[in-house]
């Protein structure tokens, strides 16, 4: 049986990767800064949605996670465009955008932001799960510091 592709983001304070699983899994390191995942691999130059998002997200100075996410939530909520024009949300008979996630990380866990739209973001608002992410990151940081002190 064939499954649709999957992208999983794994990161820590030092580095990050995307596991792209289509027919064969592939691990791709994240670059520092803006990384965009569409239907295919991270920062795919052949993906028109990745190119559109990158263009729209780099038109202005987004110098904080809050500014970035305010703009990104609007960019990724753009409704489907007429055929032949790039669109962020895909809506077809057998395939389409089913959810959207926005994550901003920084060295300080308290600055992390995690927002999730449980449907296509033009039909579903982004919900804020930042407190949960901050708790997980803070707990991990405390545990790492405790282990470092013990050795």
GIUR-V662437 format. One record per pair of residues at least 4 apart in sequence whose ideal C-beta (glycine too) atoms are under 8 Angstrom apart, sorted by the first residue. I is the first residue (numbers start at 1). J is the second residue. If there is no record, write none. Layout:
((I;J) (I;J))
This chain:
((4;95) (5;20) (5;21) (5;22) (5;39) (5;40) (6;19) (6;20) (6;21) (6;22) (7;18) (7;19) (7;20) (7;21) (7;37) (7;41) (7;42) (8;18) (8;19) (8;21) (9;16) (9;17) (9;18) (9;30) (9;37) (9;103) (10;16) (10;17) (10;18) (10;19) (11;15) (11;16) (11;17) (11;30) (11;105) (12;16) (13;107) (13;141) (15;29) (15;30) (16;29) (16;30) (16;35) (17;27) (17;28) (17;29) (17;30) (18;27) (18;28) (18;30) (18;35) (18;37) (18;41) (18;42) (19;25) (19;26) (19;27) (20;25) (20;26) (20;27) (20;28) (20;40) (20;41) (20;42) (21;25) (21;26) (22;26) (22;40) (26;41) (28;41) (28;42) (30;35) (30;42) (31;35) (31;43) (34;54) (34;57) (34;58) (35;42) (35;43) (36;42) (36;43) (36;50) (36;53) (36;54) (36;57) (37;41) (37;42) (37;43) (37;50) (38;44) (38;47) (38;49) (38;50) (38;53) (39;47) (39;49) (39;90) (40;44) (40;46) (40;47) (43;50) (44;50) (45;50) (45;51) (47;51) (48;52) (48;86) (49;53) (49;86) (49;87) (49;88) (49;90) (50;54) (51;55) (51;86) (52;56) (52;86) (52;87) (52;88) (53;57) (53;75) (53;76) (53;88) (54;58) (55;59) (56;71) (56;75) (57;62) (57;68) (57;71) (57;72) (57;75) (60;71) (61;67) (62;67) (62;68) (62;71) (63;67) (64;68) (65;69) (65;104) (65;106) (65;111) (65;112) (65;113) (66;70) (66;113) (67;71) (68;72) (68;104) (69;73) (69;102) (69;104) (69;113) (69;115) (70;74) (71;75) (72;76) (72;102) (73;77) (73;102) (73;115) (73;121) (73;126) (74;78) (75;88) (76;88) (76;89) (76;100) (76;102) (76;117) (76;121) (77;88) (77;89) (77;100) (77;117) (77;121) (77;122) (77;126) (78;87) (78;88) (78;89) (78;122) (79;87) (79;89) (79;122) (80;87) (80;89) (80;90) (80;91) (80;122) (81;85) (81;86) (81;87) (88;97) (88;121) (88;122) (89;96) (89;97) (89;120) (89;121) (89;122) (90;95) (90;96) (90;97) (91;96) (91;97) (91;120) (92;96) (96;120) (97;120) (97;121) (98;119) (98;120) (99;116) (99;117) (99;118) (99;119) (99;120) (100;116) (100;117) (100;120) (100;121) (100;126) (101;114) (101;115) (101;116) (101;117) (102;113) (102;114) (102;115) (102;116) (102;126) (103;112) (103;113) (103;114) (103;115) (103;133) (104;111) (104;112) (104;113) (105;112) (106;111) (106;112) (107;111) (108;112) (109;134) (109;137) (109;138) (109;141) (110;134) (110;138) (112;130) (112;133) (112;134) (112;137) (113;128) (113;130) (113;133) (114;128) (114;129) (114;130) (114;132) (114;133) (115;126) (115;127) (115;128) (115;129) (115;130) (116;126) (116;127) (116;129) (117;121) (117;124) (117;125) (117;126) (117;127) (118;124) (118;127) (119;123) (119;124) (120;124) (121;125) (121;126) (129;133) (130;134) (131;135) (132;136) (133;137) (134;138) (135;139) (136;140) (137;141) (138;142) (139;143) (140;144) (141;145) (142;146) (143;147) (144;148) (145;149) (146;150) (147;151))
